[in-house]
Amino acid sequence: MIKKLLADHRCFHSEFQMDNFITIKQGTVYAQYKQALRELYKRIRGLRESKCDREKLLVEIEEQKHLSQKGFDKFKRKYADIEYKRKSMQLEECDRVIVDTEREFKRFYEQACALKLQVGELTEESVNQLEEEMYIFKVKEMMVSDWLCIGRYSPQTHELLNSLPLPTRIKLIEEIADPDKQKQLIEQHTTEDRNYFDNINKLEMDVQKCLSDL
């Protein structure tokens, strides 16, 4: 029964979490793309480390099994037998982590590929523009949150707003000073669909090949 229960356990995030609470929440297409790449990079590093850990564990298991059977000292044989069992259990946990990390890698890889189609080729100039648009979006989103939750701007919103270039800051302040535009902004940020990678299922991607290349 315990194996059946643990089969339902996931060490990390569900697909729903990865999509909505990690990537989509970033807002703009570019911001989502950056986040998907950030998460993808973490999984690549994690998989490489876990696979090396697994190889090391296999050697240690073989070593401890040999010592438990061939050791000259009976106590060292007993200790080796304990370590053999311990490392065998660690191998099981390592395999579970690898499976779940590969699952997350697959989803963030799919997200990144779908978003890349919309972002296109990035240049220094386009990145600067996309970064500015991303932070404008963040300021607007914080403003909406402030209006709805506390009825005024928070110090954090002011700080982020004042970090924007002066021309952008002036334009943004003028824009949100209009009550009608405030209502439009609230409606936009609370009702729009920000899933910009819903074309994932239409893409043909050899995820397994990517995993084997790590």
C-alpha positions in Angstrom: 0.0 0.0 0.0 2.8 2.4 0.8 4.3 2.1 -2.7 0.8 2.8 -4.2 0.5 5.9 -2.0 4.0 7.2 -2.8 3.3 6.7 -6.5 0.8 9.6 -6.2 3.5 11.8 -4.5 5.3 14.4 -6.5 8.4 15.9 -5.1 8.0 19.2 -6.9 5.5 21.3 -8.8 2.4 20.2 -10.7 1.8 21.3 -14.3 -0.9 23.7 -13.0 1.6 25.3 -10.6 4.4 25.6 -13.2 2.0 27.2 -15.7 0.0 29.6 -13.5 2.0 30.3 -10.4 5.5 30.4 -11.9 5.3 31.5 -15.6 2.0 33.1 -16.5 2.0 35.3 -13.4 5.0 37.1 -14.8 2.7 39.0 -17.2 4.3 39.9 -20.5 5.4 37.4 -23.2 9.0 38.4 -22.6 8.7 38.2 -18.9 7.2 34.7 -19.1 10.0 33.7 -21.5 12.6 34.9 -19.1 11.0 33.0 -16.3 10.7 29.8 -18.3 14.4 30.0 -19.2 15.3 30.6 -15.6 13.4 27.6 -14.5 14.7 25.5 -17.3 18.3 26.3 -16.4 17.6 25.3 -12.8 16.3 21.9 -14.0 19.3 21.4 -16.3 21.7 22.0 -13.4 19.6 19.8 -11.1 19.5 16.9 -13.5 23.2 17.0 -14.2 23.9 17.0 -10.5 21.4 14.3 -9.7 22.7 12.1 -12.5 26.3 12.4 -11.2 25.0 11.7 -7.7 23.3 8.5 -9.0 26.5 7.3 -10.7 28.4 7.9 -7.5 25.8 6.1 -5.4 26.0 3.0 -7.7 29.8 2.8 -7.1 29.3 3.2 -3.4 26.6 0.6 -3.3 28.9 -1.8 -5.2 31.7 -1.0 -2.8 29.7 -1.5 0.4 28.2 -4.8 -0.9 31.7 -6.0 -1.6 32.9 -4.9 1.9 29.9 -6.5 3.6 30.7 -9.9 2.0 34.5 -9.9 1.7 35.7 -7.7 4.6 38.2 -9.2 7.0 36.7 -7.6 10.1 33.2 -8.8 11.1 32.2 -5.4 12.5 33.3 -3.7 9.4 31.2 -6.2 7.4 28.2 -5.3 9.5 28.8 -1.6 9.1 29.2 -2.0 5.4 25.9 -4.0 5.2 24.2 -1.0 6.9 25.7 1.4 4.5 24.7 -0.8 1.6 21.1 -0.7 2.7 21.3 3.1 3.4 22.7 3.9 0.0 20.3 1.5 -1.8 17.5 3.6 -0.3 19.2 6.8 -1.3 19.3 5.5 -4.8 15.6 5.1 -4.8 15.2 8.7 -3.6 17.6 9.9 -6.2 15.7 8.1 -9.0 12.5 9.7 -7.7 14.1 13.2 -7.8 15.4 12.6 -11.4 12.0 11.5 -12.6 10.2 14.6 -11.2 13.0 17.0 -12.3 12.7 15.6 -15.8 9.0 16.1 -15.7 9.5 19.8 -14.8 12.2 20.2 -17.3 9.8 18.9 -20.0 7.2 21.5 -19.1 9.5 24.5 -18.9 11.2 23.4 -22.1 7.8 23.3 -23.8 6.9 26.7 -22.4 10.2 28.3 -23.5 9.9 26.9 -27.1 6.3 28.2 -27.4 7.2 31.6 -26.0 10.3 31.9 -28.2 8.1 31.8 -31.3 6.5 35.0 -30.1 9.6 36.7 -28.7 11.6 36.1 -31.8 15.3 36.9 -32.1 16.6 39.0 -29.3 19.1 41.9 -29.9 20.5 44.3 -27.4 18.1 47.0 -28.6 15.0 44.7 -28.5 15.9 43.3 -25.0 16.1 46.9 -23.6 12.7 47.7 -25.0 11.2 44.4 -23.8 12.7 44.9 -20.3 11.2 48.4 -20.1 7.8 47.1 -21.2 8.1 44.3 -18.6 8.7 46.8 -15.8 6.0 49.1 -16.9 3.6 46.1 -16.7 4.9 45.3 -13.2 4.3 48.9 -12.1 0.8 48.9 -13.5 0.0 45.5 -11.9 1.2 46.8 -8.5 -0.9 49.9 -8.9 -4.0 47.8 -9.6 -3.2 45.6 -6.6 -2.8 48.8 -4.4 -6.1 50.3 -5.6 -8.0 47.1 -4.9 -6.4 46.1 -1.6 -5.4 49.3 0.3 -6.9 52.1 -1.8 -3.6 53.9 -2.2 -0.1 53.4 -3.7 2.3 51.4 -1.5 5.9 52.5 -0.9 7.0 49.5 -3.0 5.0 50.8 -6.0 6.4 54.2 -5.6 9.9 52.8 -5.4 9.5 50.8 -8.6 7.8 53.6 -10.4 10.7 56.0 -9.5 13.2 53.5 -10.9 11.8 53.9 -14.4 13.4 56.3 -16.8 12.0 59.8 -16.4 10.2 60.0 -19.8 8.5 56.7 -19.1 7.7 57.7 -15.6 6.0 60.9 -16.7 4.0 59.2 -19.4 2.8 56.5 -17.0 1.8 59.0 -14.3 -0.2 61.0 -16.8 -1.9 57.9 -18.1 -3.0 56.6 -14.7 -4.2 60.0 -13.6 -7.2 59.6 -15.7 -10.0 57.9 -13.7 -11.4 56.2 -16.9 -8.0 54.8 -17.7 -7.7 53.6 -14.1 -10.9 51.6 -14.6 -9.6 50.2 -17.9 -6.4 49.2 -16.3 -8.1 47.4 -13.4 -10.4 45.6 -15.9 -7.4 44.6 -18.1 -5.3 43.3 -15.3 -8.1 41.3 -13.7 -9.8 39.8 -16.7 -7.2 39.3 -19.5 -5.9 35.8 -20.3 -2.1 35.8 -20.0 -1.5 32.3 -21.2 0.8 33.1 -24.1 2.1 29.6 -24.6 -1.2 27.8 -25.2 0.2 26.6 -28.6 2.5 24.1 -26.8 0.5 21.1 -28.0 0.9 22.2 -31.6 4.7 22.1 -31.4 6.7 19.1 -32.4 9.5 18.8 -29.8 11.9 15.9 -29.1 12.1 16.4 -25.4 13.7 13.1 -24.8 16.6 13.9 -27.2 17.1 17.2 -25.2 17.3 15.2 -22.0 19.8 12.8 -23.4 22.0 15.6 -24.5 22.3 17.1 -21.0 
